[in-house]
């Protein structure tokens, strides 16, 4: 849409419209309009209701008289082929669209001229679309005029603002330049002052440091003088408290770089600490001597705990006072005394030193220990570690009551969280650790002595934890045994002695005999002695390593156990192969019971909390080393598998192979015994009505006797779970054999079918009634074959017709289910029906 606004006087004769190619038109303004061609008048009687007079035909009397008119014209031209049907929208403003000429004539003039309203067809030819667009154009033209008058004002305002902003920017730049020059000149002027001021500040800071240094020295000397005055007045508690404050100052100065001040502080603390410690220690030892400390014999501790000698209350009061004063020296003692630490290779957990009063109480016992178990004393025998281990346990037990009743209340009173008994035990255990660290290198290459040492240490650890409540998080003997060289030697010795034990247990005469064979309730698993001894060996190994401090060491022992299980399985397989010729023999069954027992126990251990923790630890190790696939890691994480799964799977495979061999052996015997029964004259046996009493077929007796004897034999030799698997596997093979080799291989008359059903339901099935309630459910082929063969003739004919007419359809399945057939297929039933010979002559 292109809109044109024209202001001025435009005569109506100066607007010319000319057509344009492609639609639309051109508007030309200001040119003289060419004369319009003379319009052709319609003939009289056409397009009007009355005839026009002759005068009307002489000239265009209906035309409006043209009068000069000056007006403001607005023209809007739309040059768009799609804008309207005519492709042109023209709006000539002012008075709106011109009315038709006949409407502008006076009614009288119109009558005189013989003019009337144009015909309807003539009115339709007027440009109605152009008139509608003209009305819309007037509104748009007014909006265009308004916008065209506002835009120049806005542009002028924007230009004015830009000029003002430019002026302000120039002013700011001039101010910035002036200010920058002023600052630079000021800095140049103040530079000497800054240098002088910096020198003065450095001097002031140095003076302040000197002043602070002197204050620290003054404070140290003041505390030192106070301690001296307190000691001169025999006010030891205040002196100890002041020493605590001095020790706290020493701790605060640890980050200082004033080495001389630190050395002065440490020397002062050490000086007064030694004086106070010596004084308090001597007084404390006198009190302990009055209490006959230490308690060497058990009766001595009970006497001290139960007796109330004269002045005992004063002794215990002095004991409490001195104990508290010594406890105050703990801070300074930790600063000055470095605790004895074993080499880092033992990986002992970090722990604070034993509190000072307990150290003093331990001093006489430490002297006794070093006297007896160090040097060339007769009690220091490297092959007798139980001597010093038992002595330490005895000392702990002798002093437990006194520590709990007399010392622990003092610690509770001062708000200490320390346990007197554990501190005392920790001090004595450190003696044992030092002794082990010194002795073990001398025993590494003697298997017997080393194994004996490990056994005694494990017994010591067990009693220390279970009886005296020593926490596993404290330093203990297992940290010494976990040292790399010692630990590898321990693993080697464990493997060696375990293999020796396995050799001895398998070569024993009672290896395959159950220890509880005479006790029915206990001997459910019928476990041979070798298997039970082996699992006891694994259990003992578990107890020996379960208190190791790190999971990695435990996992190494777990691998040792798995190797031992696999080795024992191989040994059992070798012995089993020697007994393959007699798979029903006593030893073969004992091996099978052993395999089943070991597999069952390992499966139970998989749910043990200890092995579940090891499984989690193994999962973390395998994830770090990428030793397992993502599927295996996922199974371990979801607890779908256990640490013994590999071993259990191998044992289960061995168990299945051995059971299969037994089943095959028994089945061959039963199969040989059933040859006569297979050749029975089923086609000519008398019917049930011809016999007074049904009896077992004579040819079935060898089959049933063989089956009965083997079942009784294996029931006595195999455990219940194994025997259950055995007879179920045997029944499955026997059912198929009787069905295929006896029933399908013969034809049956009425008497033969009845005899077969009697032999099966009254003789074969009851053999297994001792092992299950409904044994016939395990002989589905035989049971359903007997049903088909013993159907009465009418039912058999009807069933045969149904099967032939509805092959593979639901009615056939429903008919089979109705007579009690669920296992056999439709084709099998048709074959069995054809094996019947008792059809009527008119039957199919």
C-alpha positions in Angstrom: 0.0 0.0 0.0 1.4 3.4 -1.1 -0.3 6.4 0.4 0.0 9.9 -1.1 -1.0 13.0 0.6 -1.4 16.2 -1.4 -2.2 19.6 -0.1 -3.5 22.3 -2.4 -6.1 22.9 -4.9 -6.5 20.1 -7.4 -9.2 20.5 -9.9 -11.2 17.5 -10.6 -10.3 17.5 -14.2 -6.5 17.1 -13.4 -6.7 13.5 -12.0 -6.0 10.9 -14.6 -6.1 7.1 -14.1 -4.2 4.9 -16.6 -4.1 1.1 -16.5 -0.9 -0.7 -15.6 0.4 -4.0 -16.8 -0.1 -6.9 -14.3 -3.0 -5.1 -12.6 -3.5 -1.8 -10.9 -3.2 1.6 -12.4 -1.2 4.8 -12.5 -2.6 8.0 -11.0 -1.5 11.2 -12.7 -2.2 14.6 -11.0 -2.1 18.0 -12.6 -2.7 17.0 -16.2 -5.7 17.9 -18.2 -8.1 15.0 -18.3 -8.9 14.0 -21.9 -12.5 14.1 -22.8 -14.5 11.0 -22.0 -16.0 9.1 -24.9 -19.6 9.7 -25.4 -21.6 7.2 -23.5 -24.1 5.2 -25.6 -27.6 5.7 -24.5 -29.7 2.6 -24.1 -32.7 2.4 -26.4 -36.1 3.4 -25.1 -37.8 0.8 -23.2 -34.5 -0.8 -22.0 -33.0 -0.1 -18.7 -35.6 2.5 -17.7 -39.2 2.6 -16.7 -40.2 5.4 -19.1 -39.3 6.7 -22.5 -37.1 9.7 -22.7 -38.2 12.8 -24.7 -36.4 14.0 -27.8 -35.0 16.9 -26.0 -33.2 14.5 -23.6 -31.5 12.8 -26.5 -30.3 16.1 -27.9 -27.8 16.6 -25.1 -26.6 15.4 -21.6 -29.1 17.4 -19.6 -28.6 15.2 -16.5 -24.9 16.2 -16.2 -24.1 18.4 -13.3 -23.2 21.9 -14.1 -19.5 22.3 -13.3 -18.7 24.9 -10.8 -15.2 26.0 -9.9 -14.3 24.8 -6.5 -11.1 25.1 -4.5 -10.7 22.5 -1.8 -8.0 20.5 -0.1 -7.5 17.2 -1.8 -6.1 14.0 -0.3 -5.4 11.2 -2.5 -4.5 7.6 -1.4 -3.4 5.3 -4.0 -3.0 1.6 -3.5 -1.1 -0.1 -6.3 -1.6 -3.7 -5.5 -3.2 -6.3 -7.8 -4.4 -8.2 -4.7 -5.8 -5.2 -3.0 -9.2 -5.3 -4.6 -11.0 -6.9 -7.5 -10.2 -3.9 -9.7 -6.6 -3.7 -8.5 -7.0 0.0 -7.6 -8.1 1.9 -4.5 -8.5 5.6 -4.9 -9.6 8.1 -2.3 -10.2 11.7 -3.2 -10.6 13.5 0.1 -12.7 16.3 1.3 -16.4 15.8 0.4 -16.2 12.1 0.0 -17.2 10.1 -3.1 -19.2 11.9 -5.8 -22.8 11.0 -6.0 -24.3 9.8 -9.3 -25.3 12.6 -11.6 -29.0 11.9 -11.6 -29.0 12.1 -7.8 -27.5 15.6 -7.8 -30.2 17.0 -10.1 -33.2 18.7 -8.7 -36.3 16.6 -8.8 -38.0 19.1 -11.1 -35.1 19.4 -13.4 -34.9 15.6 -13.5 -38.5 15.4 -14.5 -38.2 18.2 -17.1 -35.2 16.5 -18.6 -37.1 13.2 -18.7 -34.6 11.7 -16.5 -35.5 9.0 -13.9 -33.5 6.6 -11.7 -31.1 4.6 -13.7 -32.0 1.0 -14.3 -30.8 -1.7 -11.8 -28.3 -3.0 -14.3 -26.8 0.4 -14.7 -26.3 0.8 -10.9 -24.6 -2.5 -10.6 -21.9 -1.2 -12.9 -20.7 1.4 -10.4 -17.4 0.7 -8.6 -18.7 -0.4 -5.2 -15.3 -1.8 -4.0 -13.6 1.4 -4.8 -16.1 3.3 -2.7 -15.6 1.0 0.3 -11.8 1.4 0.1 -12.2 5.1 -0.2 -13.9 5.3 3.2 -11.1 3.3 4.8 -8.5 5.4 3.0 -9.8 8.6 4.6 -9.1 7.3 8.1 -5.6 6.0 7.1 -4.7 9.3 5.5 -5.5 11.2 8.7 -3.1 8.9 10.6 -0.4 9.4 8.0 -0.7 13.1 8.4 -0.5 12.9 12.2 2.6 10.7 12.1 4.3 12.8 9.4 3.9 15.9 11.5 5.3 14.3 14.8 8.4 12.6 13.3 10.4 15.7 12.5 9.9 17.1 16.0 11.3 13.9 17.5 14.3 13.9 15.3 15.0 17.5 16.2 14.8 16.7 19.9 17.1 13.7 19.6 19.7 15.8 17.7 19.5 18.5 20.4 20.1 15.9 23.1 23.1 14.5 21.3 24.7 17.9 21.0 24.2 18.6 24.7 25.8 15.2 25.6 28.8 15.9 23.4 29.3 19.2 25.2 29.2 17.5 28.6 31.6 14.9 27.5 34.1 17.5 26.4 33.8 19.2 29.7 34.4 16.0 31.6 37.5 15.2 29.5 38.9 18.6 30.3 38.3 18.2 34.0 39.9 14.7 34.0 43.0 16.0 32.3 43.3 18.9 34.7 42.8 16.5 37.7 45.3 14.0 36.5 48.0 16.6 36.1 47.2 17.9 39.6 47.5 14.4 41.1 50.8 13.8 39.4 52.3 17.0 40.6 51.1 16.3 44.1 52.6 12.8 44.1 55.9 14.2 42.9 55.8 16.8 45.8 54.8 14.1 48.4 57.3 11.5 47.3 60.0 12.7 49.8 57.4 12.8 52.6 56.3 9.2 51.7 59.9 7.9 51.9 60.4 9.6 55.3 57.1 8.4 56.5 57.8 4.7 55.4 61.1 4.8 57.3 59.3 6.1 60.4 56.6 3.4 60.1 59.3 0.7 59.8 61.0 2.0 62.9 57.7 2.1 64.7 56.9 -1.6 63.7 60.4 -2.7 64.8 59.9 -0.9 68.1 56.5 -2.6 68.5 58.1 -6.0 67.8 60.8 -5.3 70.3 58.1 -4.2 72.8 56.0 -7.3 72.1 59.2 -9.4 72.5 59.9 -7.8 75.8 56.3 -8.3 76.9 56.5 -12.0 76.2 59.8 -12.2 78.1 58.2 -10.2 80.9 55.2 -12.5 80.9 57.4 -15.6 81.0 59.5 -14.2 83.8 56.4 -13.2 85.7 55.0 -16.8 85.5 58.4 -18.2 86.4 58.5 -15.9 89.5 55.0 -16.9 90.5 56.0 -20.6 90.3 59.0 -19.9 92.4 57.0 -18.1 95.0 54.4 -20.9 95.1 57.1 -23.5 95.6 58.8 -21.5 98.3 55.4 -21.4 100.1 54.8 -25.1 99.3 51.7 -24.2 97.3 52.2 -27.0 94.7 48.7 -26.9 93.2 49.0 -23.2 92.2 52.5 -23.8 90.9 51.2 -26.6 88.8 48.3 -24.4 87.5 50.8 -21.7 86.6 53.0 -24.2 84.8 49.9 -25.1 82.8 49.5 -21.5 81.7 53.2 -21.3 80.8 52.8 -24.5 78.7 49.8 -23.0 76.9 51.9 -19.9 76.1 54.5 -22.2 74.7 51.9 -23.8 72.4 50.8 -20.4 71.2 54.4 -19.4 70.3 54.9 -22.5 68.1 54.2 -20.6 64.9 56.5 -17.8 65.8 59.9 -17.3 64.0 61.6 -16.0 67.1 63.8 -19.0 67.7 65.5 -17.5 70.8 62.2 -16.6 72.4 61.0 -20.2 71.7 64.1 -21.7 73.1 63.9 -19.5 76.2 60.2 -20.4 76.7 60.9 -24.1 76.3 63.9 -24.1 78.6 61.8 -22.3 81.3 58.9 -24.8 80.9 61.3 -27.7 81.0 63.1 -26.3 84.1 59.9 -25.9 86.2 58.3 -29.0 84.8 61.3 -31.1 86.0 61.2 -29.6 89.4 57.4 -30.1 89.9 57.4 -33.5 88.3 60.3 -34.8 90.5 58.6 -33.4 93.6 55.1 -34.7 92.8 56.5 -38.0 91.6 58.4 -38.7 94.8 55.3 -37.8 96.9 53.1 -40.0 94.6 55.4 -42.9 94.8 55.4 -42.7 98.6 51.7 -42.9 98.7 51.7 -45.8 96.3 54.3 -47.6 98.5 52.0 -47.2 101.4 49.3 -49.0 99.3 51.8 -51.7 98.5 51.8 -50.8 94.8 52.3 -52.7 92.5 50.0 -55.7 93.2 52.1 -58.7 92.1 49.8 -61.4 93.5 46.0 -61.5 93.0 45.3 -61.8 96.7 47.3 -58.6 97.3 44.9 -56.5 95.2 41.9 -57.9 96.9 43.5 -57.2 100.3 44.1 -53.5 99.4 40.6 -53.2 98.0 38.7 -54.8 100.9 40.8 -53.9 104.0 40.4 -50.5 105.7 43.6 -49.9 107.7 44.0 -46.9 110.0 44.6 -43.7 108.1 43.4 -45.1 104.8 41.1 -42.2 104.2 44.1 -39.8 104.5 46.1 -41.9 102.2 43.5 -42.0 99.5 42.9 -38.2 100.0 46.6 -37.6 99.4 46.5 -40.0 96.5 43.7 -38.0 94.9 45.5 -34.7 95.5 48.7 -35.8 94.0 47.0 -37.5 91.1 45.2 -34.3 90.2 48.4 -32.3 90.4 50.3 -34.7 88.2 47.4 -34.6 85.8 47.9 -30.8 85.4 51.5 -31.5 84.3 50.2 -33.5 81.4 50.2 -30.6 78.9 53.8 -29.7 79.7 54.9 -33.3 79.7 53.5 -33.8 76.2 55.5 -30.8 75.1 58.8 -32.0 76.5 58.5 -35.8 76.3 58.4 -37.6 73.0 56.5 -40.8 73.3 58.3 -44.0 72.3 57.2 -45.1 68.9 57.9 -48.3 67.0 59.1 -48.1 63.4 56.6 -46.9 60.8 56.6 -50.3 59.1 54.3 -51.6 61.8 51.6 -49.0 60.9 50.5 -48.4 64.5 47.5 -46.1 64.9 48.2 -42.6 66.2 47.4 -42.4 69.9 48.3 -39.9 72.7 50.8 -40.8 75.3 49.7 -42.4 78.5 48.7 -39.8 81.1 51.5 -38.9 83.5 50.0 -40.4 86.8 49.5 -43.7 85.1 53.0 -43.6 83.7 54.4 -43.3 87.2 52.2 -46.2 88.3 53.5 -48.3 85.4 57.2 -47.5 86.2 57.8 -50.4 88.7 56.0 -52.9 86.4 58.1 -51.7 83.4 61.2 -52.3 85.4 60.2 -55.8 86.4 59.3 -56.6 82.7 62.6 -55.4 81.4 64.5 -57.2 84.1 62.9 -60.6 83.5 62.4 -60.5 79.7 65.4 -58.6 78.5 69.1 -59.5 78.6 70.4 -62.9 79.7 67.9 -63.8 82.4 66.6 -67.3 82.6 63.1 -66.1 82.1 64.0 -64.5 78.8 63.5 -67.6 76.6 62.7 -66.9 73.0 60.8 -70.2 72.6 58.5 -69.3 75.5 56.6 -66.2 74.5 53.7 -67.3 76.7 55.7 -66.4 79.8 55.7 -62.6 79.3 52.3 -62.6 77.6 50.8 -64.4 80.6 52.6 -62.1 83.0 51.1 -59.0 81.4 47.6 -60.4 81.5 48.2 -61.3 85.2 49.2 -57.7 86.0 46.3 -56.3 84.2 43.9 -58.5 86.0 45.5 -57.8 89.4 45.2 -54.1 89.1 41.7 -53.8 87.4 39.8 -53.6 90.7 42.0 -50.9 92.2 41.9 -48.8 89.0 38.2 -49.0 88.7 37.4 -48.3 92.3 40.1 -45.8 93.3 41.6 -44.1 90.2 38.6 -43.9 87.8 36.5 -41.8 90.3 39.3 -39.2 90.4 39.4 -39.0 86.6 35.6 -38.6 86.5 35.7 -35.9 89.2 38.1 -33.7 87.1 36.0 -34.3 84.0 38.5 -36.4 82.1 37.2 -38.9 79.5 40.2 -41.2 80.0 39.6 -44.7 81.2 42.2 -45.6 83.9 42.0 -49.3 83.2 42.5 -48.9 79.4 45.4 -46.4 80.0 47.1 -48.9 82.3 46.5 -51.8 79.8 47.8 -49.6 76.9 51.0 -49.0 78.8 51.6 -52.7 79.4 50.7 -53.7 75.9 53.4 -51.3 74.5 55.9 -53.4 76.4 54.6 -56.5 74.7 54.8 -54.8 71.3 58.4 -53.8 71.8 59.3 -57.3 72.9 57.5 -58.9 69.8 59.2 -56.4 67.4 62.6 -57.5 68.9 61.9 -61.3 68.9 60.1 -61.9 65.6 63.1 -61.3 63.3 64.9 -64.1 65.2 62.0 -66.5 64.7 61.1 -66.0 61.0 63.1 -69.0 59.7 62.0 -71.5 62.4 58.6 -72.6 61.4 57.8 -74.3 64.7 58.9 -71.5 66.9 57.2 -68.9 64.7 54.0 -70.8 64.6 54.1 -71.2 68.3 54.6 -67.5 68.8 51.7 -66.7 66.5 49.4 -69.1 68.4 50.4 -67.6 71.8 49.9 -64.0 70.5 46.5 -64.9 69.1 45.5 -66.3 72.5 46.8 -63.3 74.2 44.8 -61.0 71.9 41.6 -63.0 72.4 41.8 -62.8 76.2 42.9 -59.1 76.1 39.8 -58.1 74.0 37.2 -60.5 75.5 38.2 -60.4 79.2 39.7 -57.0 79.7 37.8 -55.0 77.1 40.8 -53.8 75.2 39.6 -51.9 72.1 40.6 -53.1 68.7 41.3 -49.5 67.6 44.3 -49.3 70.0 47.7 -50.5 69.1 47.9 -54.3 69.6 49.9 -57.3 68.6 48.1 -57.8 65.3 49.8 -54.7 64.0 53.1 -56.4 64.6 52.0 -59.5 62.8 50.7 -57.4 59.9 54.2 -56.1 59.1 54.9 -57.2 55.5 57.8 -59.7 56.1 56.2 -61.2 59.2 52.8 -61.4 57.5 54.1 -63.2 54.4 55.9 -65.7 56.7 52.6 -66.2 58.6 50.7 -67.0 55.4 53.4 -69.4 54.4 53.4 -71.2 57.7 49.6 -71.3 57.8 49.5 -72.9 54.3 52.2 -75.4 55.2 50.6 -76.6 58.4 47.1 -76.7 56.8 48.3 -78.9 54.0 50.1 -81.2 56.5 46.8 -81.4 58.5 44.9 -82.3 55.3 47.3 -85.1 54.5 47.0 -86.5 58.0 43.2 -86.3 58.1 42.8 -88.0 54.7 45.3 -90.8 55.5 43.6 -91.5 58.9 41.7 -94.8 59.2 38.7 -93.0 60.5 38.8 -90.4 57.8 35.5 -91.6 56.2 33.7 -92.5 59.3 31.3 -90.1 61.0 32.1 -89.3 64.6 28.4 -89.2 65.4 27.2 -92.3 63.5 25.6 -93.7 66.6 23.7 -90.5 67.4 20.8 -90.2 64.9 19.8 -86.6 65.8 23.3 -85.3 65.4 24.3 -87.3 62.3 21.8 -85.9 59.8 24.5 -84.8 57.4 26.5 -88.1 57.8 29.7 -86.1 57.6 32.9 -88.1 57.5 35.6 -87.1 60.0 38.0 -85.7 57.4 35.4 -83.2 56.1 34.4 -82.1 59.5 38.1 -81.7 60.5 38.8 -79.7 57.4 35.9 -77.3 58.0 37.1 -76.9 61.6 40.5 -76.0 60.2 39.0 -73.3 58.0 37.0 -72.0 60.9 40.1 -71.8 63.1 42.0 -70.0 60.4 39.1 -67.5 60.2 39.3 -66.9 63.9 43.0 -66.3 63.7 42.9 -63.6 61.1 39.5 -61.9 61.7 41.1 -59.4 64.1 43.7 -58.2 61.6 43.6 -54.4 61.4 43.3 -54.0 57.6 40.9 -55.4 55.1 43.7 -56.1 52.6 45.4 -58.5 55.0 42.1 -60.3 55.6 41.5 -60.7 51.9 44.9 -62.4 51.5 43.9 -64.9 54.2 40.5 -65.4 52.4 42.4 -66.3 49.3 44.4 -68.8 51.3 41.2 -70.4 52.5 39.8 -70.6 49.0 43.0 -72.3 47.8 42.8 -74.8 50.6 39.1 -75.6 49.7 40.1 -76.1 46.1 43.0 -78.3 47.1 40.8 -80.4 49.3 38.3 -80.7 46.5 41.0 -82.0 44.2 42.1 -84.6 46.8 38.5 -85.7 47.2 38.2 -86.1 43.4 41.3 -88.2 43.3 40.0 -90.5 46.0 36.6 -90.6 44.3 38.1 -91.8 41.0 39.7 -94.7 42.8 36.3 -95.7 44.1 34.5 -95.3 40.7 34.2 -99.0 40.2 32.0 -99.2 43.3 29.8 -96.1 43.2 27.5 -97.5 45.8 30.3 -98.4 48.2 30.7 -96.9 51.6 33.8 -94.7 50.8 32.2 -93.3 47.6 29.1 -92.3 49.6 31.3 -90.8 52.3 33.1 -88.7 49.7 29.8 -87.5 48.3 28.6 -86.6 51.8 31.8 -84.7 52.4 31.4 -82.7 49.2 27.8 -81.9 50.1 28.8 -80.8 53.6 31.6 -78.5 52.6 29.4 -76.9 49.9 26.5 -76.4 52.4 28.8 -74.8 55.0 30.4 -72.5 52.5 27.0 -71.4 51.3 26.0 -70.6 54.9 29.2 -68.7 55.5 28.3 -66.4 52.6 25.6 -64.9 54.8 27.9 -64.3 57.7 28.5 -60.7 58.6 32.3 -61.1 58.7 32.4 -62.5 55.1 29.8 -59.9 53.9 32.2 -57.2 55.1 35.1 -58.9 53.3 32.9 -59.0 50.2 32.4 -55.3 50.4 36.2 -54.8 50.9 36.9 -57.1 47.9 34.4 -55.1 45.8 36.4 -51.9 46.5 39.7 -53.5 45.7 38.4 -55.1 42.5 36.9 -51.8 41.4 40.2 -50.0 41.9 42.2 -52.6 40.1 39.6 -53.3 37.4 40.1 -57.0 38.1 36.4 -58.0 37.4 33.9 -57.2 34.7 31.1 -54.7 35.3 28.6 -57.6 35.5 30.6 -59.4 38.2 31.1 -56.2 40.1 27.4 -55.5 39.9 26.6 -59.0 41.2 29.0 -58.6 44.2 27.5 -55.1 45.0 23.9 -56.5 44.8 24.9 -59.4 47.0 23.8 -61.8 44.3 27.1 -63.7 44.6 29.4 -64.3 47.5 33.2 -64.7 48.1 32.8 -68.5 48.0 30.7 -68.8 44.8 33.5 -70.2 42.7 34.3 -72.9 45.2 30.6 -73.7 45.8 30.0 -74.1 42.0 32.9 -76.5 41.7 31.7 -78.6 44.6 28.1 -78.6 43.3 29.4 -79.8 39.9 31.4 -82.6 41.6 28.3 -83.6 43.7 26.1 -83.7 40.6 28.6 -85.9 38.7 28.9 -88.3 41.6 25.1 -88.5 42.0 24.7 -89.0 38.3 27.2 -91.9 38.4 25.3 -93.5 41.2 21.9 -93.1 39.5 23.3 -94.6 36.3 24.7 -97.5 38.1 21.5 -98.3 39.9 19.4 -97.7 36.8 21.6 -100.2 34.9 20.9 -102.8 37.5 17.2 -102.1 37.5 17.1 -102.1 33.7 18.8 -105.6 33.7 16.3 -106.9 36.2 13.4 -105.6 34.1 14.2 -107.6 31.0 11.9 -110.5 32.0 9.2 -108.1 32.9 9.5 -106.5 29.5 8.9 -109.9 27.8 5.7 -110.6 29.7 2.8 -112.0 27.6 0.7 -108.8 28.0 -1.5 -109.8 25.1 -2.8 -113.1 26.5 -3.1 -112.5 30.3 -6.4 -113.4 31.9 -8.8 -110.5 32.7 -9.4 -109.4 36.2 -12.8 -111.0 36.3 -11.2 -114.4 35.6 -8.9 -114.1 38.6 -9.9 -114.5 42.2 -7.2 -112.2 43.5 -4.8 -110.0 41.6 -1.1 -110.7 42.4 2.3 -109.3 41.4 3.7 -110.5 38.2 6.5 -113.0 38.8 8.7 -111.3 36.2 8.4 -108.0 38.1 9.9 -109.4 41.3 13.6 -109.0 40.3 13.0 -105.4 39.3 11.3 -104.5 42.5 13.7 -106.4 44.7 16.7 -104.7 43.1 15.1 -101.3 43.4 14.2 -101.9 47.0 17.7 -103.1 48.1 19.5 -100.1 46.4 17.1 -97.6 47.9 17.6 -99.0 51.4 21.4 -99.2 50.9 21.8 -95.6 49.8 19.3 -94.3 52.3 21.6 -95.5 55.0 24.8 -94.2 53.4 23.7 -90.8 52.0 22.5 -87.8 54.0 18.8 -87.0 53.6 19.2 -84.1 51.1 21.5 -86.2 48.8 19.3 -89.3 49.0 16.3 -87.2 48.0 18.0 -85.9 44.9 19.2 -89.5 44.2 15.7 -91.2 44.2 14.1 -88.3 42.3 16.7 -88.6 39.5 16.3 -92.4 39.5 12.5 -92.2 39.4 12.7 -89.8 36.4 14.8 -92.3 34.4 12.7 -95.3 35.5 9.4 -93.7 34.5 10.7 -93.0 31.0 12.2 -96.5 30.7 9.0 -98.3 31.7 6.9 -96.2 29.5 9.1 -96.4 26.4 10.7 -99.9 26.7 7.8 -101.9 28.3 4.5 -100.2 27.6 5.1 -98.8 24.1 6.9 -102.0 23.1 3.9 -104.3 23.7 0.2 -104.7 23.1 -2.2 -105.2 25.9 -5.5 -107.0 26.2 -7.8 -106.2 29.1 -6.0 -108.6 31.5 -2.6 -107.3 30.5 -3.6 -103.7 31.1 -5.1 -104.6 34.5 -2.0 -106.5 35.5 0.3 -103.7 34.5 -1.8 -101.2 36.5 -1.7 -103.5 39.5 2.1 -104.0 39.3 2.7 -100.3 39.1 0.1 -98.8 41.5 0.2 -101.6 44.2 3.9 -102.5 44.1 6.2 -100.1 42.3 4.7 -96.8 43.5 4.5 -97.9 47.2 8.3 -98.5 47.2 8.7 -94.6 47.2 5.8 -93.9 49.6 8.4 -93.7 52.5 10.0 -90.7 50.8 7.0 -88.8 49.7 3.2 -88.7 50.1 2.1 -89.2 46.5 4.8 -91.2 44.7 2.6 -91.7 41.6 3.1 -88.0 40.8 6.7 -88.8 40.0 5.7 -91.6 37.5 3.5 -89.5 35.3 4.1 -91.3 32.1 3.4 -94.7 33.6 0.4 -93.5 35.6 -1.3 -91.9 32.6 -0.5 -94.8 30.3 -2.2 -97.2 32.8 -5.2 -94.9 32.7 -5.5 -95.0 28.9 -5.0 -98.8 28.7 -7.6 -99.5 31.4 -10.4 -97.2 30.1 -13.6 -99.2 29.5 -14.3 -99.8 25.8 -17.0 -97.2 25.5 -14.9 -94.4 27.0 -11.9 -95.5 24.9 -14.0 -95.4 21.7 -15.4 -92.0 22.6 -12.0 -90.6 23.4 -10.6 -91.9 20.2 -13.3 -90.3 18.2 -12.8 -87.0 20.0 -9.0 -87.1 19.3 -9.5 -87.9 15.7 -12.1 -85.3 15.1 -10.5 -82.5 17.1 -6.8 -82.8 16.4 -4.9 -80.1 18.3 -8.0 -78.3 19.4 -9.1 -77.3 22.9 -11.9 -80.0 23.0 -9.2 -82.7 22.7 -7.2 -81.3 25.7 -10.4 -81.0 27.7 -11.3 -84.6 26.9 -7.8 -85.8 28.0 -8.0 -83.8 31.3 -11.4 -85.2 32.0 -10.0 -88.8 32.1 -7.0 -87.6 34.2 -4.3 -87.2 31.5 -2.2 -84.1 31.8 1.4 -85.1 30.9 1.0 -87.2 27.7 0.5 -85.5 24.4 -2.5 -86.2 22.1 -0.3 -88.3 19.7 1.0 -90.4 22.7 -2.6 -91.1 23.8 -3.6 -92.2 20.2 -0.6 -94.6 20.2 -1.6 -96.0 23.5 -5.2 -96.5 22.3 -3.8 -98.4 19.3 -1.9 -100.7 21.7 -5.2 -101.9 23.1 -6.5 -105.2 21.7 -9.9 -105.4 23.5 -11.9 -103.5 20.8 -15.3 -104.7 19.8 -15.7 -106.2 16.3 -17.8 -103.3 15.1 -15.4 -100.7 16.5 -13.1 -98.6 14.6 
